[in-house]
């Protein structure tokens, strides 16, 4: 049996097992067993190699960013950022929805995680939006979709994984998703303003200028410690002062006194809960990484990427058609598995094909980032959407229609623009010489 056929069968088995909720090690075990039994692959040395890769210092920033994001959620930093953004657009019709999109973009610049964005903003924004006249299902869909920006606005855990797997500069990967992330933020804000016209919204009454200025100064002053956090992280990384791992460590160290002493949302019990939650999340991520890595390494050892390139080129060599097909593939994979699993499995397979048609690894980072992010809110996987439903206390039938509107008019255009308009993803890396 040809190796490409065996590889496709093993990926099919993996997807089917994941779809049925089989525990992750067994899912990858089934795929690995298929490759060993029918593809001539061997497990000798693969497991040891996989665990050796986990010792890479680059991966250390993942638990640190997750921990920083969890502390931010517990400490009151997120609430302060929400109040700050609300000062500028909160009294505009539909402005509270804009607050949701912009706040999630800012929080994404701190945590690097979509799940953290939902956990931090959902309990605050969803009830507030419902009280102001937004349908609760719409409010939940907007917050959940906007939280995906945490995977695109740097720093991003998924881009750390992509850079590590493909040996691409992590800073360049961060910058590659910045343009698409900002564009999605703008599109979500615009779609929200259009949809808000039909909602019976309750707007805050106008206030005297003096009171508005006084309230703005107070909120801005209180938000300064929270706003300094992304400045330290991003400024340190982009300025070449710190590596992503060092910036993640600084984020954790900075968030502790801010949470304990300034916003006082952190207590010993909430700190321990944050540590426990982040440790659980990191453990799940590392299990996914090791098993995904083993399977992708076997694919590489069996020359599957090269065979895939040859097979695809036998069908068509049209660059635009190939990019459209790759986007459909990535979208489908993102609907089935989480973003980290998708990147570790698919990036090594498709990168040779992308380079063969003139797509740089940096642009491909953005293509993968946008597609896998969209998968986080697209059923059946849709982990971030499901978390938002639990936080918002709504049924699937209430949230799916507004979620699909946001996906169609917010994500889908950016997916194709990222693929067909290279400058969208390469402009910011170009400013830094990538």
N, C-alpha and C positions, 0 to 999 in steps of 0.2 A: 504494500500500500504506500502511495507517495506520501512524503513527509508533510506537504502542505495539506493534503486531505486529512491526515491524522491530526495535524495541528488544529484544523477547523473543527474536527469532531471533538477534540479535547476542550476547545473553547466553548463549543455548544454544550457539552456536558457541564462545564463550569457555570455557564449562564443559567441553564435549567436548574441546577442544584441551588444556586443563589436565589433564583426566583421562588423556589419552594421554601426558603428560609432555613436551609440546612446550615449547621454551624460552619463557619468559614474554613477551618482546617480540613474538614471532610470534603468541602467543595473543591479546594485546590488539590486535595489528595486524589479525588476522582480524576481530575485532569492530568495530574502527574502520572497516575497509574496507566492511563490511556497512552501517554507518550512513551512510557517504559515498555508496555506490552506490545504495542503495534508500531511505534516509531523508532525503535532501536535506541532510545535514550537510556541513560544510566543515572542513577541517583548518587553514584560514587563521587564524593567530593562536593556535590552541589549544596548539601545542607551545611557543611562546614564553611563553604564559601559564602553562603547566605548570611550565616551568623557573623562571619568576619566583616561583611559589608555593613552590618548594623553598628559596628564600632566606629564608623566614619564620623568625625567631629561635626560634619555638616548637619547630621540628623539630630544633634543635641539641641538645636534651636527649636525643633518641633515641640518637645515637652515644655520648653521654656515659654514659647509663645502661647501655647494652650493654657499654661498656668497663669500667665499674665492676663489673658482674656477672661479666665474664670474669676480671678481676683477683681478685675474691672467690673464684671457683672455683679459681684457681691458687695462692692465697696461704695457704690453710689457715684462712681465716675461716669457711668453711662447716663444716669439720671441728670447729672449736671450738664452733660453735652446736649441732651435733648432740650433742656430749658434754654440753653444758649441759642441753639438753632431756631427754636420756636419764637424767640424775640423778633427775628427778622421776617419770618413768613407766616407766623401762626395766626395772624388776623386776616390773611387773604383767604377768599373762598377756595377751599381745597388746600390751603396752606399746611394744614396738619399732615396731610398725605405727603407733601414735599418734605416736611420735617422727618417723616419716616425714612424716605429714600436717602436724604443727605446724612442723617444721623447714622444710618447703617453703613454708609460709605466711610464716615469718620471712624466709626467703631471698627470697621474692617481694617483700617490703617493701623489699628492697635493690636487686634487679636489674631488676624489672619485666618479666621474660621467663621463659616456661615452659621454653624450651630450656636456659637457664642453670640452672634448678632441677634438671633431670635430670642435666646435666653435673656439677653441684657435689655432689649428694647420691647419685646412682646408684652411682658407683664405691665409695662408702663404705658405704651402707646395704644395697644388694642382697646383696653377699657376706655381710655380718653377719647379715642376716635369714635367709639360706639356712643359715648355720652354726647358727642358733638353732632350726631346724626348720620355718621357713616354706617352702612350695613356691617354687622360684625364679621360676616364672611369676607367682605371686600377688605376690611381693615386687616384681617388675618392674612389674606392673600398678598396684600401689598407689603406687609412687614416681612413675611416669609420670603417673597421674591427679592425684596431689597436686601435681605440679609445675605443673599448669595454674593453680594458685592464684597463681602469679606474674603471671598476666594479670588477676587480680581484686583481690588485696591491693595497695593503692597503695604506691608509684607504679607505673603500668602504661603500657607503651608503646602498647597498643591504645587506651587512654583518651586519651592525648595526641593520637593520630591522630583519634579521634572528635571531641574538643573542637575540634581545628583545622578539620576538614572541616565541622562543623555550626555553628561559631562559638558554642560553648557553653563556659562556664568549665571549664578543665581541673581545677581544684581540686574543683569540684562533681562532675565525672565520676569523679575518684579516689574521692571519698566515696560515690558512688552504688553502686559495686561492692564496697565494704567489707562491708556487711551480708550480701549473698549469699556473698561469699568466706568470711567467718567461719562462716556457716551450713554451707557445703559442707565446711569443715574439721571441724566438729563431726560432721556426718553420716558423713564418711569414717572418723573415729575410732570412731564407734559401730558402723558396719558392720564395721570391722576387728576390734573386740572380739568381735562375734558370730561372725565367721568363724574367728577364732583358736581358738575352743573345739574345733574338730575337727582342729587341727594338732598333731602330736607335738612341741610346743615344749620347748626346753631352757631353763629359767629359771636366772638367776644365783642361787647360794646366798645366803641371808640373811647379812648382815654385822653385826658389833657396831655399836651406835649411834655410838660414838666414831669408828670408822673411816668410817662412812657420812657423818657430819657433816664429818669432815676431808676426805673426797673431794669432798663437795658444795661446801665452801668453796673448795677448790683449783680445781675446774672452773668455779665461778662467777667467781672472780677472773680466771682465764684468759680467760673469755668476755666480760668487761666491754668490752674494746676492740671486739669484734665487735658486741655489743649496742648500743654507743653509735652505731654507724653508722646503723641505721634510725631511732634517736631524733633524730639530727641531720637526716636527710633529711625525715622526716615532721614533726618539730617545726618545722623551718624553713619548710616549705611551709604547714602548717596555721596556724602562728603569724603568717603574713604577713611573716616576716623575709626569705624568699627566694622567688623564682619557681621553678617546676619546673626550668628550665634552670640557674639558679644552684645549686639543690640537687644536680642531677646533676653539675655541675662540682666541687662540694664533696665529693661522694661519691668521685669519682676521686682528688682530692687527698688525702683522708683515707685511702683504701685503700692508697695507696703506702707511706707509712711503717709502717702496721700490717702490711702484707704483707712488707716488706723487713726491718724491725727487730724487730717483736714476735713474729709467728708464723713468720717466716723461710721461708715457703713460696715467696716470690718471689725469684728470682735474675734475672740479666740475661737468661738464655735463656728462662725461663718468662715473664718480662715481655714480651719480644719476641714470643713465641708468642701471648700473650694479645692483644697489639696487632694481630697479623696476623689472628687469628681474629675479633676484634671488627670490624676493618676489612672483612673479607670479608662478615660478617653485615650490617653497615650498608650496604655496597654493594648487596647483594641487596635489602634493604629499600627503599632509595632508588629502585632500578629499578622495583620493584613500585609504589611511590607515584606516580612520574611517569606511568607508563602507565595505572594505575588512575584517576588524576586526570584525564587527558585524556579517557578514555571517559566518566567521570561528568559532566564539564563539558559534553560534547556532549549527553548526556541532558538536562541542565538547560537548555541552550540551545534544545533542541527541545521544551521543556515536557512532557517525559515524566512527571515527578512529578505534575503537575496532571492529566494524562490518566489516570495510574494511579489517583489518588484517585477521579476520577469513575467509572472503570470498576469499581473495587471497590465503591463505594457503590451502583452499579446492581445488584450481586449481593446485598449485605446491608449494613445499617448497625448491626447488633448489635455492641456493643463487645467483649464477651467472645469471640464467634465470630471477630471480626477479629483479636483478639490471639492466639487459638489458631492461626489460619491464618498469621499473621506468624511465630510461633514455629516452626511446621513449615517455613516457607520459610527462615528463618535457619538452622535446624538442617541443612537440606538443603545450603544454600550452604556452611556451615561444614564439611560432610563432603567438599566438593569443592575448596575453595580455602583459603588461609591466612587468619588472622584480619585482618591488615591489608588485604589485597585485598578481603575481604568488607565491611569497614567503609567503605572509600573508595567502593566501588561501590554498596552497598545503603543506607547511612545517608542520603545526599541524596535517594534515591528514596522511601524510606519515611517519612522524618521529617514531610513534609507530611500524610501519611495519619494518622500517630500524633497530631499536633497537632490534626487535625480531629476525632478521637474523644476528645480530652481527655487524652492521654498527654504529659507534659512531656518536653522534650529530655533532662533529667537522668535521668528514669526510663527512657527509651528507651536511654540510654547503658548502663544496667545490663542491660537486656533483650538488647542486642546483645553486651555483654561476656560474659555467661554463655553465650549460644548459640554464639558464635564460639570461646570457650574449650573448650566441650564438643566442638566439631568437631576440635580438635587431638588428641583421643584416640579419635575415631570414624572407622573406615575408610570410604572408601578413602584420604582425605588423611592424617589421623592422624600428622603428622610427629613429634609429641612421643612418641607411643607407639612408633613405629618406632625413634627414637633410644634410648628406654629398652630396647627389645629388643636393640639392638646392645651397649649397655653391660652389660645383664644376661646377654647370651649365651644367649638363649632363642628358641624358635621361636614363630611366630605362633599355632599351635594351643595352646601352653601359656599364652599371655597373654590371649587374646581372651575366654575365659569369665569370669575374675575382673575383667577390665576392664569388661565389659558389666554385671556385677553392681554395680560401683561407679558406673557411669554411671546405671543405672536407679534405684538407691536413693540416690545421692548428688547427681547433677546434675539429673535430670529433675524431681524435686519442686521444686528451687530455681528451675528455669526457669519453671515455671508460677506459683510463688509470687511471683517477681519481677514477672511480668506482671499478676497478679490482685490482689496485695496491695502497693499503692504504698509503704506505709510501710517495707517491707523495704529499698527502695533510696533512699527520700527522708528517712529518719530522720536519718542522719548529715549529709547536706547541709543539712537544716533547722536543725541545731545551729549551723551556720556562716552561716545567713541565706540559703541558696539555696532 
